[in-house]
Amino acid sequence: MFTRLYFGLTVSLIATLYLFFIFSESYIRKYDVEMFLRDGRYFLEQYIEQKGSDNSLYKELETTQKETFYIIAVSMGWFIAL
C-alpha cells in the first residue's frame, strides 16, 4: 500500500517538474530575447547621442571597433540581415 502511494507521489512530482521546465523554457527564452533587444536599443541610442563628442563613452568603439560593457561585448563589423 505505501509502496504504491510513494510510487504515485514520485511519478507525479517528476511529471510536475518536467512539465514546469517544458512550459517555462519558452517563456524564459522569450524574455531573454526581449531583454537583449532592449539593452541593444539602449546602447545604440546612447552611442548615437554621444557620437562625435569629446567625452564620449564610446571612444574605444570608434577607434578600435570594439567596446566592452559590463553586460555585453560589442564589436562593429559586417552584419548580414536575413
Backbone as CSV, one residue per row, in Angstrom:
resi,resn,N_x,N_y,N_z,CA_x,CA_y,CA_z,C_x,C_y,C_z
1,MET,0.811,-1.180,0.000,0.000,0.000,0.000,0.867,1.262,0.000
2,PHE,1.848,1.324,0.901,2.716,2.500,0.951,3.610,2.571,-0.275
3,THR,3.986,1.427,-0.801,4.831,1.416,-1.993,4.103,2.062,-3.159
4,ARG,2.863,1.714,-3.337,2.068,2.295,-4.422,1.864,3.795,-4.196
5,LEU,1.673,4.208,-2.972,1.496,5.624,-2.647,2.781,6.404,-2.933
6,TYR,3.910,5.901,-2.464,5.193,6.570,-2.714,5.532,6.582,-4.195
7,PHE,5.242,5.514,-4.892,5.490,5.465,-6.325,4.635,6.514,-7.051
8,GLY,3.381,6.631,-6.681,2.495,7.624,-7.285,2.952,9.046,-6.997
9,LEU,3.378,9.293,-5.771,3.891,10.626,-5.426,5.164,10.958,-6.201
10,THR,6.054,9.990,-6.322,7.301,10.210,-7.045,7.034,10.474,-8.521
11,VAL,6.179,9.687,-9.123,5.856,9.887,-10.538,5.175,11.229,-10.753
12,SER,4.274,11.608,-9.885,3.593,12.894,-10.054,4.547,14.064,-9.840
13,LEU,5.470,13.944,-8.912,6.462,15.000,-8.694,7.369,15.147,-9.910
14,ILE,7.828,14.050,-10.444,8.685,14.098,-11.637,7.916,14.676,-12.816
15,ALA,6.668,14.260,-12.997,5.854,14.783,-14.098,5.616,16.277,-13.943
16,THR,5.368,16.725,-12.727,5.148,18.149,-12.478,6.391,18.964,-12.809
17,LEU,7.546,18.519,-12.353,8.798,19.225,-12.655,9.086,19.229,-14.152
18,TYR,8.872,18.100,-14.803,9.106,18.004,-16.237,8.208,18.979,-17.003
19,LEU,6.935,19.020,-16.672,6.017,19.936,-17.344,6.350,21.395,-17.047
20,PHE,6.780,21.669,-15.824,7.186,23.034,-15.477,8.347,23.484,-16.342
21,PHE,9.361,22.646,-16.490,10.514,23.024,-17.304,10.155,23.136,-18.780
22,ILE,9.296,22.289,-19.266,8.887,22.352,-20.668,8.132,23.647,-20.956
23,PHE,7.167,23.997,-20.122,6.360,25.182,-20.373,7.080,26.486,-20.032
24,SER,7.970,26.467,-19.078,8.656,27.704,-18.695,9.844,28.013,-19.596
25,GLU,10.365,27.034,-20.305,11.535,27.264,-21.148,11.245,28.276,-22.249
26,SER,10.115,28.165,-22.904,9.793,29.103,-23.978,9.596,30.519,-23.426
27,TYR,8.989,30.637,-22.251,8.793,31.953,-21.644,10.134,32.578,-21.276
28,ILE,11.042,31.788,-20.719,12.352,32.303,-20.319,13.144,32.746,-21.541
29,ARG,13.128,31.956,-22.593,13.850,32.343,-23.810,13.259,33.602,-24.424
30,LYS,11.944,33.719,-24.440,11.307,34.910,-24.985,11.703,36.132,-24.171
31,TYR,11.738,36.010,-22.866,12.134,37.128,-22.011,13.595,37.497,-22.234
32,ASP,14.466,36.500,-22.406,15.883,36.776,-22.653,16.082,37.536,-23.959
33,VAL,15.350,37.162,-24.993,15.454,37.848,-26.272,14.969,39.286,-26.140
34,GLU,13.847,39.478,-25.465,13.330,40.832,-25.273,14.312,41.695,-24.486
35,MET,14.921,41.138,-23.457,15.875,41.887,-22.650,17.121,42.233,-23.475
36,PHE,17.607,41.293,-24.289,18.772,41.545,-25.122,18.487,42.669,-26.121
37,LEU,17.325,42.627,-26.762,16.975,43.667,-27.728,16.789,45.021,-27.060
38,ARG,16.196,45.029,-25.873,16.023,46.288,-25.136,17.379,46.899,-24.760
39,ASP,18.300,46.060,-24.286,19.634,46.556,-23.944,20.373,47.049,-25.182
40,GLY,20.244,46.321,-26.277,20.895,46.739,-27.519,20.373,48.068,-28.017
41,ARG,19.062,48.251,-27.935,18.455,49.521,-28.340,18.954,50.658,-27.442
42,TYR,19.092,50.412,-26.154,19.580,51.436,-25.225,21.001,51.852,-25.583
43,PHE,21.884,50.860,-25.812,23.269,51.187,-26.140,23.374,51.899,-27.483
44,LEU,22.536,51.534,-28.438,22.545,52.210,-29.730,22.111,53.663,-29.580
45,GLU,21.085,53.904,-28.807,20.638,55.280,-28.579,21.713,56.100,-27.870
46,GLN,22.388,55.504,-26.885,23.475,56.202,-26.193,24.623,56.508,-27.151
47,TYR,24.940,55.567,-28.021,26.022,55.758,-28.982,25.692,56.891,-29.939
48,ILE,24.451,56.919,-30.437,24.043,57.961,-31.376,24.060,59.328,-30.701
49,GLU,23.617,59.402,-29.464,23.609,60.682,-28.742,25.020,61.195,-28.472
50,GLN,25.961,60.309,-28.175,27.296,60.738,-27.760,28.322,60.719,-28.889
51,LYS,27.937,60.267,-30.065,28.892,60.165,-31.170,29.417,61.544,-31.544
52,GLY,30.719,61.640,-31.639,31.360,62.888,-32.022,31.683,63.819,-30.873
53,SER,31.194,63.567,-29.680,31.525,64.442,-28.551,32.900,64.067,-27.998
54,ASP,33.538,65.038,-27.366,34.904,64.820,-26.866,34.968,63.834,-25.711
55,ASN,33.972,63.824,-24.856,33.989,62.930,-23.698,33.027,61.756,-23.893
56,SER,32.989,61.221,-25.089,32.087,60.117,-25.406,32.506,58.848,-24.673
57,LEU,31.521,58.108,-24.241,31.791,56.822,-23.609,32.198,55.775,-24.639
58,TYR,32.039,56.098,-25.908,32.269,55.137,-26.971,33.519,55.450,-27.792
59,LYS,34.490,56.137,-27.206,35.746,56.432,-27.901,36.445,55.150,-28.314
60,GLU,36.467,54.169,-27.440,37.111,52.889,-27.752,36.434,52.219,-28.948
61,LEU,35.123,52.304,-29.029,34.391,51.706,-30.148,34.727,52.403,-31.462
62,GLU,34.879,53.718,-31.423,35.183,54.454,-32.634,36.616,54.248,-33.101
63,THR,37.530,54.002,-32.175,38.937,53.859,-32.569,39.341,52.415,-32.833
64,THR,38.887,51.478,-32.018,39.319,50.083,-32.157,38.240,49.162,-32.715
65,GLN,37.048,49.687,-32.965,35.907,48.917,-33.469,35.390,47.892,-32.459
66,LYS,35.779,48.009,-31.196,35.294,47.112,-30.150,35.002,47.924,-28.903
67,GLU,34.037,47.478,-28.149,33.678,48.130,-26.884,33.224,47.047,-25.910
68,THR,33.700,47.115,-24.699,33.309,46.145,-23.691,32.464,46.844,-22.638
69,PHE,31.259,46.345,-22.464,30.372,46.849,-21.430,30.379,45.850,-20.282
70,TYR,29.716,46.175,-19.210,29.663,45.257,-18.079,28.787,44.042,-18.371
71,ILE,27.840,44.181,-19.293,26.933,43.069,-19.540,27.145,42.404,-20.894
72,ILE,27.742,43.114,-21.880,27.981,42.516,-23.190,29.262,43.079,-23.781
73,ALA,29.802,42.410,-24.784,30.937,42.919,-25.558,30.425,43.208,-26.959
74,VAL,30.657,44.426,-27.427,30.157,44.855,-28.727,31.330,44.962,-29.683
75,SER,31.140,44.447,-30.875,32.156,44.536,-31.912,31.484,45.013,-33.182
76,MET,32.064,46.033,-33.821,31.484,46.537,-35.053,32.104,45.768,-36.208
77,GLY,31.297,45.395,-37.144,31.777,44.671,-38.309,30.650,44.527,-39.300
78,TRP,30.794,43.607,-40.194,29.754,43.364,-41.193,28.602,42.638,-40.558
79,PHE,27.413,43.093,-40.879,26.195,42.473,-40.369,25.300,42.143,-41.544
80,ILE,24.887,40.904,-41.626,24.010,40.480,-42.715,22.654,40.153,-42.119
81,ALA,21.653,40.854,-42.556,20.283,40.609,-42.059,19.557,39.725,-43.057
82,LEU,18.951,38.687,-42.553,18.192,37.782,-43.428,16.743,38.144,-43.431
